[in-house]
Amino acid sequence: MARQHRPRPRTTPPGQSTTRIGGTPVRVNDNAVSGFGDASADAGLDQLSQLSSIRDVRTRIGAEGLRQAAIDAGRRPPSDRTLRRWVHDGRIPHPDVAANAQRRAAIDRLGGVRAVAAVVGRSPASVSRWQSGKTNQLRGAANRKLADARVSETLARAGIVDRAGNQRRAKVVVRATVHARSGDSVGYDYRQKKVMGFDGVGGDLLDEGDSRALADAVARGDHAAAVAVLERHASLNYANFDSFSDIDGMHFDSIDSISIDWQ
């Protein structure tokens, strides 16, 4: 009986996200991106979230602000008892109300509706519509200006950038599975080993530029860009590659843990 020759099953390559770093598009492994997100809560990055705790939101915008966030979402105004339960549980069970409350808190941190309108170059009415959830984003460049203002406020509030504009530097240790590329697909597997801080002394100190890029990416919730920043640093400073791109440098297949100390 003739031997059957069956084709090899096709393997599905890992998903990849395209981001930009230094103006250059770079693809990063989705497993590394999700691993960064999972690890970042314990990595010294939680203070870089633009979202405030419900307790902080309640303190900043008050009970009436929370009630207005619910009204803007088309819901009944919550009672004092309900507000106390939200604060106690640390969450608002309605995503639309939570989003409106966070927007109100963000506008308050930036100085109020009129101050934000002046920064983004739009009318107070336009900012109020965004605050109330009636529009998801401001038109044109105003949306980018609002995002930049929120990032600047977040970095200042976290103490990553001081009033004089001085940037604290990030000391980083990453445990990851790494694919080292040199113009082709041949790579090395450094599973469960430190990529940065490899000497175990306490981490690799990023320069001010990479530290700012990392903090900026995290503050925007762009974990793909944060992974690319760490890959570029590992490539050019730890592994001494001449360049970093999709076909050169150290690329994370997955991330197991991250430790970051801001100095």
N, C-alpha and C positions, 0 to 999 in steps of 0.2 A: 504494500500500500504506500502510495506516494506521501511523503511528508508535507504537511501543510505549512505554508509560510504566511504567517499573519503579520500585518504591519504593526509596528510598535505603537502603543497608545500615545497620543499626543499629550504632552505636559502643558499645563496652563501656567504661563509666566505670572509672577506676582503682580498685583495691581500697582500702578505707579501714578503719582500725582505730579503735575508740572508746576513749578513755582519759579520765581525769579530771585536771583541773588546777585547783587552788584550789576543789575541790568541784564544779566545773562539768564536765559531759561535753563532750568536744571530739573531732571526727573528724580524723584525720591520714592523709595519703596513705601507702599501704603501700610505694610506691617510695621515699619519703623515709625511712621507718623502716628499710628494708633498706639504704639508702645510709648512714644514720647508723651502723648496725652495721658495715658494711664500712669506714667511715672512722674509727671510734672507736679502733681499735687503734693508729693513728698520731696520735691527737689529744690525748694527755695524759690518757686515760681508762683505760688498761689497768690502772693501780694500783687502780682502783675495783672490779675484779672480785672477787666473793666466792670464786672458785676460786683455789687455790694451785697453783704449779707442782709437778710430781711430785717434783722434788728437795726442795722445801720440805715437801711432805707426808711424804716419807721421813724427813726430819730431825725433823719434829714428832712423828709417831706411831711412828716406828721400823719396823724390819723386821717385828716381831711384829704391829704394828697393821695393816700392809699385808696380812700373811698372814690376819689375822682378817677383814679386809674381803673377802678372797677366799672364806674359809670361809662367811661370812654370806651370800654370793651363791650358795652351793652349789657352789663350785669347789674344786679341789685347792689346798692351800697352795703358793704359788710358792717356788721355790728361791732361794737367794742369787744365783745366776747370772741367774735371771729378773728379780729385783728390780733388779739392776745394769743389765740391758738396758732395763727400763722407765725408769729414771732417765736413762740415756744417750739414749734415744729421746725423752724428754720426754712420754711418754704411756703410759697403761695401755690395752692393746688391747681390754679387756672393759668395756663401758659400765657394767654393774652393779657391777663391782668398783671402777671409777673413782668412781662415785657414792658408794659406801660409804666409800671412802677419804677423799673430800672431806668427807663428813659427820663422820667421825672427827676430821679436822683442824679442822673448824669448832667442834666441841664442845671440843676441846683449847684452841683460841684463846680461847674464852669462859670457860675456867676449869675445865672438866670436867663430868661428868654431874650431880653434885650441885649445882654452882653454877648450871647451866642450869635444872635442875628448880626451884630456888628462884625464878629470874627468871620462868619461864613459868607457875608455879603448878601443876605436875604432879609426879607421883612420879618418882624416879630410874629406875624400871623403864620408865615411858612414854618417857622421853628415850632410854634404852638401846635400846628397840624402834625408835625413829626412827633412831638412829645406825647400827643394824645393817641398816636397810632393810626391817625387818619391817612397817613402816607408812610411808606416803608423807608423812603430815602428822599433827601433833598435833591433838587435838580442841579445838573451840571457839576461844576467844580465845588459847589457848596457841600456836597456829600463827602468829598475827599477832605475838605477843610475841617468839617466836623469830626471826621475820623481822626485826623491828625491832632486836633485839639484834645480829643478824648485820650489819645495815646500820651501826649505830653503831660496831661493832668495825672494820668495813671502812673507814669514813671516818676513824677515829682512826689505824688502821694506815697509811693512805695519807697521813696528815698534813693532810687536808683540814679536820678539826676537831681543835683541840688539847684538852688536858685540862681547860682552863677553859671549853670550849664555844665558843671563838672560831672563826668560819667564814672560811676563805680564800675569796677571790673569784675567779671565773673570767673571764679575758680571752679573748674568743672571736672568731674569724673563720670565717665559713661561706661557701662557694661553693655556690650552689644555683639551681635554676629555681624562680621564685617566682610565685605567683598572688596579686595584691593584690585583695581583695574589699571592696566597699563596699555591702553590702545586696543585691547581685545577683551574677550570674555573670561580669560583665565584669571582666577582669583585665589585668595587664601581665606581660610575659615578661622577666625579668632574667637570662636564661641566662648562665652562666659569670661572673657578677659577684658581688662580695662584698655580702652582705646586711648583715651586721654587720661593723664595721671597714671601712666603705665608703670612708673617707678614706685607707685604706692605711697609716695610721700604726702599726698593730699590733693592732687589735682593739677590740671593744666590751667594757667592763668591766661585768659583771653585778653587781647589788647582792647583799647577803648572802642575801636571801630567794630570789632566782632561782638564785644559786650553790648554795645548799643543795638546792633542788628539783631542779636538774640533777644534782648529785652523788648525791642519794638515788635518783633514777630510774635512773641508770646502775648503782649498786650493787645495785639490785633486778633488774637485767636488763630493765627496762621501757623499751625504746627509744622506744616510742610516746609515753610521757609526757615523755621527754627532748626529743623533737622538738617537742612542744607547748610546753614551757618556752621553747625557743629562738624559736618562732613568736610567742609572747606578748611576749617581750622585743623582738623585731624590730618588732612592731606598735606597742607603746606607747612604746618608747624611741628606735627608729631612724626609723620611718616616721610617728610621731606620730599614730596612730589614737586616737580617743577611747575605743575599746573593742576587745576581742578576743573573737571567737566564731566559730562555723562560717561566718557570713555577713559578718563584718567582720575586717579585719586582713590580715597577711602570712601566707600559707600556702605551705609548700614542696611543690612537685610532685615534686622529686627533690633529693638532696644529693650533691654531687660530692666535697667535701672539708671537713674541719673542722680547725681548729687551736685548742687550748685551753691557756692558760698560767695556772696557779693562783698567785695572789698573796696 
